[in-house]
Amino acid sequence: MEKTQYSKLLSEIVRVDIVITMGCNVNCPAIPCEYREDWGLSDPTGKNDVEFSKGIHSIHTKILKLTEKIKKDELISKKI
């Protein structure tokens, strides 16, 4: 992945339908999208494996919930 993935300029990012930001006390750039959601996760940097596992579990749970919302067409447009 390190060989094929690289940081991109905002102008290089194709238009997307859904943007999920993680929180982590980081300001994310405004990427144009139809729907945006911030999951407000804590930054696990410097924390133990238990805290990383909690973050992984939280992301997994949120992905499953988002998937259900998409399947049920329940996303409310938050255009940015």
mmCIF file of the N, C-alpha and C atoms, coordinates in Angstrom:
data_MODEL
# 
_entry.id   MODEL 
# 
loop_
_atom_site.group_PDB 
_atom_site.id 
_atom_site.type_symbol 
_atom_site.label_atom_id 
_atom_site.label_alt_id 
_atom_site.label_comp_id 
_atom_site.label_asym_id 
_atom_site.label_entity_id 
_atom_site.label_seq_id 
_atom_site.pdbx_PDB_ins_code 
_atom_site.Cartn_x 
_atom_site.Cartn_y 
_atom_site.Cartn_z 
_atom_site.occupancy 
_atom_site.B_iso_or_equiv 
_atom_site.pdbx_formal_charge 
_atom_site.auth_seq_id 
_atom_site.auth_comp_id 
_atom_site.auth_asym_id 
_atom_site.auth_atom_id 
_atom_site.pdbx_PDB_model_num 
ATOM 1   N N  . MET A 1 1  ? 0.817   -1.181 0.000  1.00 0.00 ? 1  MET A N  1 
ATOM 2   C CA . MET A 1 1  ? 0.000   0.000  0.000  1.00 0.00 ? 1  MET A CA 1 
ATOM 3   C C  . MET A 1 1  ? 0.871   1.258  0.000  1.00 0.00 ? 1  MET A C  1 
ATOM 4   N N  . GLU A 1 2  ? 1.986   1.214  0.701  1.00 0.00 ? 2  GLU A N  1 
ATOM 5   C CA . GLU A 1 2  ? 2.857   2.385  0.762  1.00 0.00 ? 2  GLU A CA 1 
ATOM 6   C C  . GLU A 1 2  ? 3.381   2.776  -0.614 1.00 0.00 ? 2  GLU A C  1 
ATOM 7   N N  . LYS A 1 3  ? 3.448   1.813  -1.520 1.00 0.00 ? 3  LYS A N  1 
ATOM 8   C CA . LYS A 1 3  ? 3.968   2.101  -2.851 1.00 0.00 ? 3  LYS A CA 1 
ATOM 9   C C  . LYS A 1 3  ? 2.909   2.705  -3.762 1.00 0.00 ? 3  LYS A C  1 
ATOM 10  N N  . THR A 1 4  ? 1.634   2.459  -3.478 1.00 0.00 ? 4  THR A N  1 
ATOM 11  C CA . THR A 1 4  ? 0.572   2.942  -4.364 1.00 0.00 ? 4  THR A CA 1 
ATOM 12  C C  . THR A 1 4  ? -0.245  4.083  -3.766 1.00 0.00 ? 4  THR A C  1 
ATOM 13  N N  . GLN A 1 5  ? -0.167  4.287  -2.471 1.00 0.00 ? 5  GLN A N  1 
ATOM 14  C CA . GLN A 1 5  ? -0.938  5.342  -1.819 1.00 0.00 ? 5  GLN A CA 1 
ATOM 15  C C  . GLN A 1 5  ? -0.021  6.502  -1.465 1.00 0.00 ? 5  GLN A C  1 
ATOM 16  N N  . TYR A 1 6  ? -0.536  7.716  -1.613 1.00 0.00 ? 6  TYR A N  1 
ATOM 17  C CA . TYR A 1 6  ? 0.269   8.891  -1.298 1.00 0.00 ? 6  TYR A CA 1 
ATOM 18  C C  . TYR A 1 6  ? -0.674  10.027 -0.913 1.00 0.00 ? 6  TYR A C  1 
ATOM 19  N N  . SER A 1 7  ? -0.155  11.023 -0.234 1.00 0.00 ? 7  SER A N  1 
ATOM 20  C CA . SER A 1 7  ? -0.946  12.201 0.107  1.00 0.00 ? 7  SER A CA 1 
ATOM 21  C C  . SER A 1 7  ? -1.340  12.917 -1.172 1.00 0.00 ? 7  SER A C  1 
ATOM 22  N N  . LYS A 1 8  ? -2.583  13.390 -1.178 1.00 0.00 ? 8  LYS A N  1 
ATOM 23  C CA . LYS A 1 8  ? -3.092  14.059 -2.367 1.00 0.00 ? 8  LYS A CA 1 
ATOM 24  C C  . LYS A 1 8  ? -3.495  15.486 -2.036 1.00 0.00 ? 8  LYS A C  1 
ATOM 25  N N  . LEU A 1 9  ? -3.430  16.343 -3.035 1.00 0.00 ? 9  LEU A N  1 
ATOM 26  C CA . LEU A 1 9  ? -3.969  17.675 -2.898 1.00 0.00 ? 9  LEU A CA 1 
ATOM 27  C C  . LEU A 1 9  ? -5.488  17.568 -2.904 1.00 0.00 ? 9  LEU A C  1 
ATOM 28  N N  . LEU A 1 10 ? -6.170  18.487 -2.249 1.00 0.00 ? 10 LEU A N  1 
ATOM 29  C CA . LEU A 1 10 ? -7.631  18.449 -2.251 1.00 0.00 ? 10 LEU A CA 1 
ATOM 30  C C  . LEU A 1 10 ? -8.183  18.466 -3.670 1.00 0.00 ? 10 LEU A C  1 
ATOM 31  N N  . SER A 1 11 ? -7.514  19.176 -4.559 1.00 0.00 ? 11 SER A N  1 
ATOM 32  C CA . SER A 1 11 ? -7.971  19.251 -5.948 1.00 0.00 ? 11 SER A CA 1 
ATOM 33  C C  . SER A 1 11 ? -7.857  17.913 -6.685 1.00 0.00 ? 11 SER A C  1 
ATOM 34  N N  . GLU A 1 12 ? -7.072  16.981 -6.136 1.00 0.00 ? 12 GLU A N  1 
ATOM 35  C CA . GLU A 1 12 ? -6.899  15.666 -6.763 1.00 0.00 ? 12 GLU A CA 1 
ATOM 36  C C  . GLU A 1 12 ? -7.921  14.635 -6.279 1.00 0.00 ? 12 GLU A C  1 
ATOM 37  N N  . ILE A 1 13 ? -8.679  14.978 -5.261 1.00 0.00 ? 13 ILE A N  1 
ATOM 38  C CA . ILE A 1 13 ? -9.647  14.035 -4.709 1.00 0.00 ? 13 ILE A CA 1 
ATOM 39  C C  . ILE A 1 13 ? -10.929 14.115 -5.530 1.00 0.00 ? 13 ILE A C  1 
ATOM 40  N N  . VAL A 1 14 ? -11.363 12.977 -6.031 1.00 0.00 ? 14 VAL A N  1 
ATOM 41  C CA . VAL A 1 14 ? -12.583 12.946 -6.830 1.00 0.00 ? 14 VAL A CA 1 
ATOM 42  C C  . VAL A 1 14 ? -13.796 13.205 -5.935 1.00 0.00 ? 14 VAL A C  1 
ATOM 43  N N  . ARG A 1 15 ? -14.875 13.689 -6.524 1.00 0.00 ? 15 ARG A N  1 
ATOM 44  C CA . ARG A 1 15 ? -16.112 13.963 -5.792 1.00 0.00 ? 15 ARG A CA 1 
ATOM 45  C C  . ARG A 1 15 ? -16.607 12.660 -5.152 1.00 0.00 ? 15 ARG A C  1 
ATOM 46  N N  . VAL A 1 16 ? -16.962 12.733 -3.888 1.00 0.00 ? 16 VAL A N  1 
ATOM 47  C CA . VAL A 1 16 ? -17.441 11.556 -3.160 1.00 0.00 ? 16 VAL A CA 1 
ATOM 48  C C  . VAL A 1 16 ? -18.836 11.818 -2.613 1.00 0.00 ? 16 VAL A C  1 
ATOM 49  N N  . ASP A 1 17 ? -19.550 10.751 -2.326 1.00 0.00 ? 17 ASP A N  1 
ATOM 50  C CA . ASP A 1 17 ? -20.885 10.869 -1.754 1.00 0.00 ? 17 ASP A CA 1 
ATOM 51  C C  . ASP A 1 17 ? -20.836 11.022 -0.243 1.00 0.00 ? 17 ASP A C  1 
ATOM 52  N N  . ILE A 1 18 ? -19.958 10.247 0.402  1.00 0.00 ? 18 ILE A N  1 
ATOM 53  C CA . ILE A 1 18 ? -19.924 10.193 1.867  1.00 0.00 ? 18 ILE A CA 1 
ATOM 54  C C  . ILE A 1 18 ? -18.514 10.467 2.364  1.00 0.00 ? 18 ILE A C  1 
ATOM 55  N N  . VAL A 1 19 ? -18.404 11.355 3.358  1.00 0.00 ? 19 VAL A N  1 
ATOM 56  C CA . VAL A 1 19 ? -17.124 11.614 4.020  1.00 0.00 ? 19 VAL A CA 1 
ATOM 57  C C  . VAL A 1 19 ? -17.308 11.322 5.499  1.00 0.00 ? 19 VAL A C  1 
ATOM 58  N N  . ILE A 1 20 ? -16.432 10.494 6.030  1.00 0.00 ? 20 ILE A N  1 
ATOM 59  C CA . ILE A 1 20 ? -16.422 10.201 7.460  1.00 0.00 ? 20 ILE A CA 1 
ATOM 60  C C  . ILE A 1 20 ? -15.112 10.737 8.011  1.00 0.00 ? 20 ILE A C  1 
ATOM 61  N N  . THR A 1 21 ? -15.217 11.610 9.007  1.00 0.00 ? 21 THR A N  1 
ATOM 62  C CA . THR A 1 21 ? -14.022 12.080 9.696  1.00 0.00 ? 21 THR A CA 1 
ATOM 63  C C  . THR A 1 21 ? -13.979 11.382 11.052 1.00 0.00 ? 21 THR A C  1 
ATOM 64  N N  . MET A 1 22 ? -12.791 11.207 11.576 1.00 0.00 ? 22 MET A N  1 
ATOM 65  C CA . MET A 1 22 ? -12.626 10.411 12.789 1.00 0.00 ? 22 MET A CA 1 
ATOM 66  C C  . MET A 1 22 ? -12.633 11.220 14.074 1.00 0.00 ? 22 MET A C  1 
ATOM 67  N N  . GLY A 1 23 ? -12.472 12.520 13.966 1.00 0.00 ? 23 GLY A N  1 
ATOM 68  C CA . GLY A 1 23 ? -12.372 13.322 15.185 1.00 0.00 ? 23 GLY A CA 1 
ATOM 69  C C  . GLY A 1 23 ? -10.920 13.422 15.588 1.00 0.00 ? 23 GLY A C  1 
ATOM 70  N N  . CYS A 1 24 ? -10.556 12.772 16.654 1.00 0.00 ? 24 CYS A N  1 
ATOM 71  C CA . CYS A 1 24 ? -9.171  12.710 17.132 1.00 0.00 ? 24 CYS A CA 1 
ATOM 72  C C  . CYS A 1 24 ? -8.561  14.093 17.355 1.00 0.00 ? 24 CYS A C  1 
ATOM 73  N N  . ASN A 1 25 ? -9.391  15.095 17.597 1.00 0.00 ? 25 ASN A N  1 
ATOM 74  C CA . ASN A 1 25 ? -8.928  16.459 17.825 1.00 0.00 ? 25 ASN A CA 1 
ATOM 75  C C  . ASN A 1 25 ? -8.106  17.001 16.667 1.00 0.00 ? 25 ASN A C  1 
ATOM 76  N N  . VAL A 1 26 ? -8.483  16.608 15.452 1.00 0.00 ? 26 VAL A N  1 
ATOM 77  C CA . VAL A 1 26 ? -7.794  17.055 14.251 1.00 0.00 ? 26 VAL A CA 1 
ATOM 78  C C  . VAL A 1 26 ? -8.804  17.776 13.365 1.00 0.00 ? 26 VAL A C  1 
ATOM 79  N N  . ASN A 1 27 ? -8.426  18.923 12.835 1.00 0.00 ? 27 ASN A N  1 
ATOM 80  C CA . ASN A 1 27 ? -9.286  19.622 11.889 1.00 0.00 ? 27 ASN A CA 1 
ATOM 81  C C  . ASN A 1 27 ? -9.087  19.025 10.508 1.00 0.00 ? 27 ASN A C  1 
ATOM 82  N N  . CYS A 1 28 ? -10.177 18.565 9.923  1.00 0.00 ? 28 CYS A N  1 
ATOM 83  C CA . CYS A 1 28 ? -10.109 17.973 8.593  1.00 0.00 ? 28 CYS A CA 1 
ATOM 84  C C  . CYS A 1 28 ? -10.520 19.010 7.563  1.00 0.00 ? 28 CYS A C  1 
ATOM 85  N N  . PRO A 1 29 ? -9.929  18.942 6.381  1.00 0.00 ? 29 PRO A N  1 
ATOM 86  C CA . PRO A 1 29 ? -10.325 19.893 5.336  1.00 0.00 ? 29 PRO A CA 1 
ATOM 87  C C  . PRO A 1 29 ? -11.754 19.618 4.885  1.00 0.00 ? 29 PRO A C  1 
ATOM 88  N N  . ALA A 1 30 ? -12.412 20.636 4.384  1.00 0.00 ? 30 ALA A N  1 
ATOM 89  C CA . ALA A 1 30 ? -13.770 20.477 3.868  1.00 0.00 ? 30 ALA A CA 1 
ATOM 90  C C  . ALA A 1 30 ? -13.704 19.838 2.490  1.00 0.00 ? 30 ALA A C  1 
ATOM 91  N N  . ILE A 1 31 ? -14.083 18.597 2.395  1.00 0.00 ? 31 ILE A N  1 
ATOM 92  C CA . ILE A 1 31 ? -14.113 17.873 1.140  1.00 0.00 ? 31 ILE A CA 1 
ATOM 93  C C  . ILE A 1 31 ? -15.564 17.862 0.667  1.00 0.00 ? 31 ILE A C  1 
ATOM 94  N N  . PRO A 1 32 ? -15.833 18.337 -0.533 1.00 0.00 ? 32 PRO A N  1 
ATOM 95  C CA . PRO A 1 32 ? -17.210 18.349 -1.022 1.00 0.00 ? 32 PRO A CA 1 
ATOM 96  C C  . PRO A 1 32 ? -17.815 16.946 -1.010 1.00 0.00 ? 32 PRO A C  1 
ATOM 97  N N  . CYS A 1 33 ? -19.044 16.853 -0.502 1.00 0.00 ? 33 CYS A N  1 
ATOM 98  C CA . CYS A 1 33 ? -19.706 15.561 -0.417 1.00 0.00 ? 33 CYS A CA 1 
ATOM 99  C C  . CYS A 1 33 ? -21.206 15.775 -0.255 1.00 0.00 ? 33 CYS A C  1 
ATOM 100 N N  . GLU A 1 34 ? -21.955 14.695 -0.383 1.00 0.00 ? 34 GLU A N  1 
ATOM 101 C CA . GLU A 1 34 ? -23.396 14.738 -0.165 1.00 0.00 ? 34 GLU A CA 1 
ATOM 102 C C  . GLU A 1 34 ? -23.733 14.533 1.307  1.00 0.00 ? 34 GLU A C  1 
ATOM 103 N N  . TYR A 1 35 ? -22.921 13.754 2.009  1.00 0.00 ? 35 TYR A N  1 
ATOM 104 C CA . TYR A 1 35 ? -23.187 13.429 3.410  1.00 0.00 ? 35 TYR A CA 1 
ATOM 105 C C  . TYR A 1 35 ? -21.874 13.409 4.178  1.00 0.00 ? 35 TYR A C  1 
ATOM 106 N N  . ARG A 1 36 ? -21.881 13.982 5.356  1.00 0.00 ? 36 ARG A N  1 
ATOM 107 C CA . ARG A 1 36 ? -20.680 14.039 6.199  1.00 0.00 ? 36 ARG A CA 1 
ATOM 108 C C  . ARG A 1 36 ? -21.052 13.618 7.615  1.00 0.00 ? 36 ARG A C  1 
ATOM 109 N N  . GLU A 1 37 ? -20.156 12.864 8.228  1.00 0.00 ? 37 GLU A N  1 
ATOM 110 C CA . GLU A 1 37 ? -20.369 12.431 9.604  1.00 0.00 ? 37 GLU A CA 1 
ATOM 111 C C  . GLU A 1 37 ? -19.018 12.424 10.316 1.00 0.00 ? 37 GLU A C  1 
ATOM 112 N N  . ASP A 1 38 ? -18.971 12.955 11.529 1.00 0.00 ? 38 ASP A N  1 
ATOM 113 C CA . ASP A 1 38 ? -17.746 12.900 12.328 1.00 0.00 ? 38 ASP A CA 1 
ATOM 114 C C  . ASP A 1 38 ? -17.973 11.916 13.460 1.00 0.00 ? 38 ASP A C  1 
ATOM 115 N N  . TRP A 1 39 ? -17.079 10.952 13.576 1.00 0.00 ? 39 TRP A N  1 
ATOM 116 C CA . TRP A 1 39 ? -17.253 9.905  14.576 1.00 0.00 ? 39 TRP A CA 1 
ATOM 117 C C  . TRP A 1 39 ? -16.636 10.264 15.918 1.00 0.00 ? 39 TRP A C  1 
ATOM 118 N N  . GLY A 1 40 ? -15.953 11.377 16.033 1.00 0.00 ? 40 GLY A N  1 
ATOM 119 C CA . GLY A 1 40 ? -15.473 11.874 17.318 1.00 0.00 ? 40 GLY A CA 1 
ATOM 120 C C  . GLY A 1 40 ? -14.657 10.896 18.136 1.00 0.00 ? 40 GLY A C  1 
ATOM 121 N N  . LEU A 1 41 ? -13.776 10.172 17.495 1.00 0.00 ? 41 LEU A N  1 
ATOM 122 C CA . LEU A 1 41 ? -12.939 9.202  18.205 1.00 0.00 ? 41 LEU A CA 1 
ATOM 123 C C  . LEU A 1 41 ? -11.787 9.897  18.918 1.00 0.00 ? 41 LEU A C  1 
ATOM 124 N N  . SER A 1 42 ? -11.319 9.279  19.972 1.00 0.00 ? 42 SER A N  1 
ATOM 125 C CA . SER A 1 42 ? -10.145 9.785  20.683 1.00 0.00 ? 42 SER A CA 1 
ATOM 126 C C  . SER A 1 42 ? -8.893  9.344  19.936 1.00 0.00 ? 42 SER A C  1 
ATOM 127 N N  . ASP A 1 43 ? -7.878  10.171 19.949 1.00 0.00 ? 43 ASP A N  1 
ATOM 128 C CA . ASP A 1 43 ? -6.611  9.826  19.315 1.00 0.00 ? 43 ASP A CA 1 
ATOM 129 C C  . ASP A 1 43 ? -5.917  8.757  20.155 1.00 0.00 ? 43 ASP A C  1 
ATOM 130 N N  . PRO A 1 44 ? -5.637  7.581  19.581 1.00 0.00 ? 44 PRO A N  1 
ATOM 131 C CA . PRO A 1 44 ? -5.022  6.503  20.351 1.00 0.00 ? 44 PRO A CA 1 
ATOM 132 C C  . PRO A 1 44 ? -3.496  6.590  20.453 1.00 0.00 ? 44 PRO A C  1 
ATOM 133 N N  . THR A 1 45 ? -2.906  7.615  19.857 1.00 0.00 ? 45 THR A N  1 
ATOM 134 C CA . THR A 1 45 ? -1.450  7.734  19.860 1.00 0.00 ? 45 THR A CA 1 
ATOM 135 C C  . THR A 1 45 ? -0.914  7.676  21.290 1.00 0.00 ? 45 THR A C  1 
ATOM 136 N N  . GLY A 1 46 ? 0.054   6.794  21.506 1.00 0.00 ? 46 GLY A N  1 
ATOM 137 C CA . GLY A 1 46 ? 0.704   6.669  22.805 1.00 0.00 ? 46 GLY A CA 1 
ATOM 138 C C  . GLY A 1 46 ? -0.080  5.867  23.833 1.00 0.00 ? 46 GLY A C  1 
ATOM 139 N N  . LYS A 1 47 ? -1.225  5.342  23.437 1.00 0.00 ? 47 LYS A N  1 
ATOM 140 C CA . LYS A 1 47 ? -2.038  4.562  24.377 1.00 0.00 ? 47 LYS A CA 1 
ATOM 141 C C  . LYS A 1 47 ? -1.751  3.080  24.219 1.00 0.00 ? 47 LYS A C  1 
ATOM 142 N N  . ASN A 1 48 ? -2.245  2.306  25.161 1.00 0.00 ? 48 ASN A N  1 
ATOM 143 C CA . ASN A 1 48 ? -1.964  0.867  25.154 1.00 0.00 ? 48 ASN A CA 1 
ATOM 144 C C  . ASN A 1 48 ? -2.861  0.122  24.156 1.00 0.00 ? 48 ASN A C  1 
ATOM 145 N N  . ASP A 1 49 ? -2.601  -1.170 24.016 1.00 0.00 ? 49 ASP A N  1 
ATOM 146 C CA . ASP A 1 49 ? -3.327  -2.002 23.051 1.00 0.00 ? 49 ASP A CA 1 
ATOM 147 C C  . ASP A 1 49 ? -4.820  -2.070 23.351 1.00 0.00 ? 49 ASP A C  1 
ATOM 148 N N  . VAL A 1 50 ? -5.186  -2.005 24.611 1.00 0.00 ? 50 VAL A N  1 
ATOM 149 C CA . VAL A 1 50 ? -6.601  -2.050 24.979 1.00 0.00 ? 50 VAL A CA 1 
ATOM 150 C C  . VAL A 1 50 ? -7.330  -0.849 24.383 1.00 0.00 ? 50 VAL A C  1 
ATOM 151 N N  . GLU A 1 51 ? -6.711  0.329  24.456 1.00 0.00 ? 51 GLU A N  1 
ATOM 152 C CA . GLU A 1 51 ? -7.327  1.528  23.904 1.00 0.00 ? 51 GLU A CA 1 
ATOM 153 C C  . GLU A 1 51 ? -7.416  1.445  22.378 1.00 0.00 ? 51 GLU A C  1 
ATOM 154 N N  . PHE A 1 52 ? -6.394  0.890  21.740 1.00 0.00 ? 52 PHE A N  1 
ATOM 155 C CA . PHE A 1 52 ? -6.443  0.697  20.292 1.00 0.00 ? 52 PHE A CA 1 
ATOM 156 C C  . PHE A 1 52 ? -7.583  -0.257 19.937 1.00 0.00 ? 52 PHE A C  1 
ATOM 157 N N  . SER A 1 53 ? -7.720  -1.335 20.710 1.00 0.00 ? 53 SER A N  1 
ATOM 158 C CA . SER A 1 53 ? -8.795  -2.305 20.459 1.00 0.00 ? 53 SER A CA 1 
ATOM 159 C C  . SER A 1 53 ? -10.163 -1.662 20.618 1.00 0.00 ? 53 SER A C  1 
ATOM 160 N N  . LYS A 1 54 ? -10.312 -0.792 21.605 1.00 0.00 ? 54 LYS A N  1 
ATOM 161 C CA . LYS A 1 54 ? -11.580 -0.080 21.792 1.00 0.00 ? 54 LYS A CA 1 
ATOM 162 C C  . LYS A 1 54 ? -11.885 0.776  20.564 1.00 0.00 ? 54 LYS A C  1 
ATOM 163 N N  . GLY A 1 55 ? -10.872 1.456  20.047 1.00 0.00 ? 55 GLY A N  1 
ATOM 164 C CA . GLY A 1 55 ? -11.053 2.279  18.850 1.00 0.00 ? 55 GLY A CA 1 
ATOM 165 C C  . GLY A 1 55 ? -11.445 1.441  17.646 1.00 0.00 ? 55 GLY A C  1 
ATOM 166 N N  . ILE A 1 56 ? -10.782 0.311  17.479 1.00 0.00 ? 56 ILE A N  1 
ATOM 167 C CA . ILE A 1 56 ? -11.089 -0.597 16.368 1.00 0.00 ? 56 ILE A CA 1 
ATOM 168 C C  . ILE A 1 56 ? -12.530 -1.080 16.473 1.00 0.00 ? 56 ILE A C  1 
ATOM 169 N N  . HIS A 1 57 ? -12.943 -1.468 17.667 1.00 0.00 ? 57 HIS A N  1 
ATOM 170 C CA . HIS A 1 57 ? -14.314 -1.942 17.883 1.00 0.00 ? 57 HIS A CA 1 
ATOM 171 C C  . HIS A 1 57 ? -15.319 -0.828 17.585 1.00 0.00 ? 57 HIS A C  1 
ATOM 172 N N  . SER A 1 58 ? -15.017 0.381  18.029 1.00 0.00 ? 58 SER A N  1 
ATOM 173 C CA . SER A 1 58 ? -15.902 1.515  17.793 1.00 0.00 ? 58 SER A CA 1 
ATOM 174 C C  . SER A 1 58 ? -16.060 1.785  16.300 1.00 0.00 ? 58 SER A C  1 
ATOM 175 N N  . ILE A 1 59 ? -14.951 1.774  15.567 1.00 0.00 ? 59 ILE A N  1 
ATOM 176 C CA . ILE A 1 59 ? -15.001 2.000  14.116 1.00 0.00 ? 59 ILE A CA 1 
ATOM 177 C C  . ILE A 1 59 ? -15.817 0.901  13.446 1.00 0.00 ? 59 ILE A C  1 
ATOM 178 N N  . HIS A 1 60 ? -15.580 -0.339 13.835 1.00 0.00 ? 60 HIS A N  1 
ATOM 179 C CA . HIS A 1 60 ? -16.313 -1.479 13.259 1.00 0.00 ? 60 HIS A CA 1 
ATOM 180 C C  . HIS A 1 60 ? -17.818 -1.316 13.479 1.00 0.00 ? 60 HIS A C  1 
ATOM 181 N N  . THR A 1 61 ? -18.207 -0.971 14.691 1.00 0.00 ? 61 THR A N  1 
ATOM 182 C CA . THR A 1 61 ? -19.624 -0.784 15.026 1.00 0.00 ? 61 THR A CA 1 
ATOM 183 C C  . THR A 1 61 ? -20.224 0.352  14.196 1.00 0.00 ? 61 THR A C  1 
ATOM 184 N N  . LYS A 1 62 ? -19.491 1.457  14.077 1.00 0.00 ? 62 LYS A N  1 
ATOM 185 C CA . LYS A 1 62 ? -19.988 2.609  13.320 1.00 0.00 ? 62 LYS A CA 1 
ATOM 186 C C  . LYS A 1 62 ? -20.102 2.294  11.826 1.00 0.00 ? 62 LYS A C  1 
ATOM 187 N N  . ILE A 1 63 ? -19.192 1.497  11.302 1.00 0.00 ? 63 ILE A N  1 
ATOM 188 C CA . ILE A 1 63 ? -19.270 1.084  9.900  1.00 0.00 ? 63 ILE A CA 1 
ATOM 189 C C  . ILE A 1 63 ? -20.525 0.249  9.672  1.00 0.00 ? 63 ILE A C  1 
ATOM 190 N N  . LEU A 1 64 ? -20.803 -0.669 10.574 1.00 0.00 ? 64 LEU A N  1 
ATOM 191 C CA . LEU A 1 64 ? -22.003 -1.501 10.436 1.00 0.00 ? 64 LEU A CA 1 
ATOM 192 C C  . LEU A 1 64 ? -23.270 -0.646 10.480 1.00 0.00 ? 64 LEU A C  1 
ATOM 193 N N  . LYS A 1 65 ? -23.311 0.329  11.390 1.00 0.00 ? 65 LYS A N  1 
ATOM 194 C CA . LYS A 1 65 ? -24.476 1.219  11.481 1.00 0.00 ? 65 LYS A CA 1 
ATOM 195 C C  . LYS A 1 65 ? -24.618 2.064  10.220 1.00 0.00 ? 65 LYS A C  1 
ATOM 196 N N  . LEU A 1 66 ? -23.510 2.589  9.714  1.00 0.00 ? 66 LEU A N  1 
ATOM 197 C CA . LEU A 1 66 ? -23.540 3.386  8.495  1.00 0.00 ? 66 LEU A CA 1 
ATOM 198 C C  . LEU A 1 66 ? -24.011 2.532  7.320  1.00 0.00 ? 66 LEU A C  1 
ATOM 199 N N  . THR A 1 67 ? -23.544 1.300  7.243  1.00 0.00 ? 67 THR A N  1 
ATOM 200 C CA . THR A 1 67 ? -23.957 0.387  6.184  1.00 0.00 ? 67 THR A CA 1 
ATOM 201 C C  . THR A 1 67 ? -25.466 0.184  6.210  1.00 0.00 ? 67 THR A C  1 
ATOM 202 N N  . GLU A 1 68 ? -26.023 0.005  7.385  1.00 0.00 ? 68 GLU A N  1 
ATOM 203 C CA . GLU A 1 68 ? -27.478 -0.170 7.516  1.00 0.00 ? 68 GLU A CA 1 
ATOM 204 C C  . GLU A 1 68 ? -28.222 1.091  7.078  1.00 0.00 ? 68 GLU A C  1 
ATOM 205 N N  . LYS A 1 69 ? -27.716 2.267  7.473  1.00 0.00 ? 69 LYS A N  1 
ATOM 206 C CA . LYS A 1 69 ? -28.345 3.523  7.053  1.00 0.00 ? 69 LYS A CA 1 
ATOM 207 C C  . LYS A 1 69 ? -28.350 3.632  5.526  1.00 0.00 ? 69 LYS A C  1 
ATOM 208 N N  . ILE A 1 70 ? -27.244 3.258  4.905  1.00 0.00 ? 70 ILE A N  1 
ATOM 209 C CA . ILE A 1 70 ? -27.144 3.333  3.442  1.00 0.00 ? 70 ILE A CA 1 
ATOM 210 C C  . ILE A 1 70 ? -28.146 2.370  2.807  1.00 0.00 ? 70 ILE A C  1 
ATOM 211 N N  . LYS A 1 71 ? -28.186 1.130  3.303  1.00 0.00 ? 71 LYS A N  1 
ATOM 212 C CA . LYS A 1 71 ? -29.109 0.128  2.758  1.00 0.00 ? 71 LYS A CA 1 
ATOM 213 C C  . LYS A 1 71 ? -30.560 0.575  2.877  1.00 0.00 ? 71 LYS A C  1 
ATOM 214 N N  . LYS A 1 72 ? -30.893 1.258  3.967  1.00 0.00 ? 72 LYS A N  1 
ATOM 215 C CA . LYS A 1 72 ? -32.271 1.698  4.211  1.00 0.00 ? 72 LYS A CA 1 
ATOM 216 C C  . LYS A 1 72 ? -32.535 3.093  3.649  1.00 0.00 ? 72 LYS A C  1 
ATOM 217 N N  . ASP A 1 73 ? -31.549 3.660  2.958  1.00 0.00 ? 73 ASP A N  1 
ATOM 218 C CA . ASP A 1 73 ? -31.656 4.998  2.388  1.00 0.00 ? 73 ASP A CA 1 
ATOM 219 C C  . ASP A 1 73 ? -32.048 6.020  3.455  1.00 0.00 ? 73 ASP A C  1 
ATOM 220 N N  . GLU A 1 74 ? -31.376 5.958  4.589  1.00 0.00 ? 74 GLU A N  1 
ATOM 221 C CA . GLU A 1 74 ? -31.691 6.817  5.730  1.00 0.00 ? 74 GLU A CA 1 
ATOM 222 C C  . GLU A 1 74 ? -30.699 7.967  5.928  1.00 0.00 ? 74 GLU A C  1 
ATOM 223 N N  . LEU A 1 75 ? -29.765 8.143  5.013  1.00 0.00 ? 75 LEU A N  1 
ATOM 224 C CA . LEU A 1 75 ? -28.811 9.231  5.168  1.00 0.00 ? 75 LEU A CA 1 
ATOM 225 C C  . LEU A 1 75 ? -29.491 10.544 4.832  1.00 0.00 ? 75 LEU A C  1 
ATOM 226 N N  . ILE A 1 76 ? -29.369 11.494 5.719  1.00 0.00 ? 76 ILE A N  1 
ATOM 227 C CA . ILE A 1 76 ? -29.903 12.832 5.487  1.00 0.00 ? 76 ILE A CA 1 
ATOM 228 C C  . ILE A 1 76 ? -28.773 13.661 4.913  1.00 0.00 ? 76 ILE A C  1 
ATOM 229 N N  . SER A 1 77 ? -29.008 14.249 3.776  1.00 0.00 ? 77 SER A N  1 
ATOM 230 C CA . SER A 1 77 ? -27.968 15.003 3.073  1.00 0.00 ? 77 SER A CA 1 
ATOM 231 C C  . SER A 1 77 ? -27.433 16.131 3.952  1.00 0.00 ? 77 SER A C  1 
ATOM 232 N N  . LYS A 1 78 ? -26.118 16.172 4.085  1.00 0.00 ? 78 LYS A N  1 
ATOM 233 C CA . LYS A 1 78 ? -25.397 17.241 4.770  1.00 0.00 ? 78 LYS A CA 1 
ATOM 234 C C  . LYS A 1 78 ? -24.351 17.741 3.788  1.00 0.00 ? 78 LYS A C  1 
ATOM 235 N N  . LYS A 1 79 ? -24.799 18.411 2.757  1.00 0.00 ? 79 LYS A N  1 
ATOM 236 C CA . LYS A 1 79 ? -23.885 18.830 1.688  1.00 0.00 ? 79 LYS A CA 1 
ATOM 237 C C  . LYS A 1 79 ? -22.860 19.822 2.192  1.00 0.00 ? 79 LYS A C  1 
ATOM 238 N N  . ILE A 1 80 ? -21.625 19.583 1.781  1.00 0.00 ? 80 ILE A N  1 
ATOM 239 C CA . ILE A 1 80 ? -20.524 20.505 2.080  1.00 0.00 ? 80 ILE A CA 1 
ATOM 240 C C  . ILE A 1 80 ? -19.673 20.574 0.838  1.00 0.00 ? 80 ILE A C  1 
# 
